[in-house]
Amino acid sequence: MQKLSLNQSLQQKLSPQQIQFIKLLQIPAVELESRIEEELEINPALEEGLEDELNVKDELYEDDDDYEDDYSQREEISIEDYLNQDDYTGYKMHSDGGYQDEEREVPIANRMTLFDALEQQFGYLRLSERENVIGAQLLGSIENDGYIRRPLQSIVNDLAFSQNFYTTTEEVETVLKKIHSFDPAGIGARNLQECLLLQLDRKDPTDGDVTYAIKVIEDYFEEFSKKHYDKIQRRLGINDEVMKRIITLITKLNPKPGSVEGEDGLAHYLLPDFIVINNNNKLEVHLNAKNAPELRISRSFADMLDTYDKSDKSNRHIRETVTFVKQKLDAAKWFIDAIKQRQNTLQRTMEAIVTYQSEFFMDGDEALLKPMILKDIANKIAMDVSTVSRVANSKAVQTEFGLYPLKYFFSEGISTEFGEDASSREVKSILKELIDNEPKGSPLSDDKLEKILNDRGYNIARRTVAKYREQLNIPVARLRKQL
């Protein structure tokens, strides 16, 4: 017997306009320009220029029963559905790769990549047909940093399954040794040890330091990586001066030979979204409007809607045209509103950050940074923490003391013996200073660093010292030891 049941659930919905605003809010200024250009290209109702007194009459929408595709009547989208899908047609960012049904030509710098350079060198070798097939497979297995991490047996299997080409690991290794002779030195290595040896093999073999360096990497690589230099000295019978020269020689080698070409051929740089100016001890926050031109609705397109609306609506082609024009006008208005809302949210958020961290923006002293979390700013501007997070992500501010990513100003607090809160940024700065000035032959352990910081009034545990040290990319004391 069938039973009827009634289930009640609570779902949060996002309108298309909210989706558009969220995406616009999280992109930095450098991407905003591309996004606006893209929208200008696909929407003829949108154009650059100062907004005038143009108003699209609401009554054009009220009495039109045929206009069923009005954005305001569309079903809202649940957050879960939105997060689980990567494509929402009509509101894709340039960086998301939207508008797949339209082909666009993107200018690409004419630059030789690492693979191009290796392929060119490979073409100079006089190889058999079999070696060419194996070599092409090996080149395709080289990763961005220049290493081949796939086992040779896996490459043999790949050739057998994908190309019906049967070979052995010995034959593959023979071809790999030829690739090892390519530039940059160390390319095609299977691990760091082999990478360093390939680079040392190209140095002067009559140089005694080179001979020692090769022996260190071949026979004492583990001891060297752990900086057990005293053990290496005893086994090789060398003094401190020779050991220092060997260490200098090895540390100057490139551990990532593929990185000399870059990973993607694109220049990465920070473009400030905000500019903070100290005007007679009064901090002023300005949005970088360079990449956000003024937008308006095209008057000619609005006039076109007027004309078609007064025409014979019984004609199917005219109805379709009116629907298309209304869609474009509505999309243009929404986009303009979203850009304005984005700029307003950014301005309010940055002003709150500057007010909170005013001492730093006045003097530029890192020690003056206060502990600040996303919730602190969210409470000040009466917005959600997720909104502040999107603003802080991938944004930067230009100050009189340099260019800073917005995330730089957010840090947790550490209590002091005086009952005050100190920024973790301040503690990290002191920690780095202590390590920079420590005795190179006897570096400070985390326990000693904890004691020094506690003596200075910072209530910090050893595990927190270790966490901050790792965040600063500073190795443990044993690995910082120098002769």
Summary of the structure (lengths in Angstrom):
residues: 483
radius of gyration: 31.3
end to end distance: 84.6
largest distance: 100.5
contacts: 1267
relative contact order: 0.10
helix: 53%
strand: 8%
